[in-house]
Amino acid sequence: MLVGSLVLCYFLLVDPIESKILALLQSEGRMTVTDLAERVGLSIAPCHRRVRELERSGVIRGYRAIVDPATVGRGFEVLVSVTMDREDADTIAAFEAGLAAVPDVVHAERLFGDPDYFVRVATADIAAYQLLRDETLARLPGVLRMTSTIVMKRVVDNRPLPT
């Protein structure tokens, strides 16, 4: 019951205007505060205060450009499922630190069940991935098994969260 209450409290903190602000910024992150204020029906100062509060409270975690991987030589994407041979705290910490240090890893999640991790890797081509897999990923602490699946195409990507 407590979890449901916490979730309800979170949603009550984001009012309809803030929901509009979040929806617009997720789809058009470079929008000026002036344009944003106009589209949500506020004057500039109150709109700016709301955006700053959403940033301060951690609802908005940051802003970034979304880069097309193929145009920067990273068009070969692989989804890697990783199963660990042991899951003690030291091994998990060492594996996660090692994984975070690999620039080709663009997304990683720890999962319940099998596999233990789901990792998205972006490299130039299959040869670059093979080298990364054999020389870096397979040598990370605690790795028992890795299964690689080549991405054919992205069907849904960078979709804004519903507000």
C-alpha angles and dihedrals in degrees: 000000000000093000091053089050091051092050091048091050091051093053092047090056092061107067125197093270092050089049089055090047091051093047093050096045092048091055099034109024094169093058113131119242088243092057092042093051091050093050095049095042101248134117116253100259097052091043091051091049091052093049091049090049091050088052094045093049092050097246087117105043098183148303130262145163117254107227125201103239094211093057091057097045097264100104097125107088127185131186109215124197112202125198116193125221091213134013107201116142095254094051093047092048092048093047093049093047090049092048092048089054093059108095092201090063104092098172135012133176133185111223139198111242127008125003100038096207138025114203131184114208128189119197137156097257145331093285091055090048092049091053092047092048096048100037102035119012097042090050096056114116116276100008111151101166139000127195118195124204120185115225111238095188139331111252099179117018135169093352113178116246115256111259 
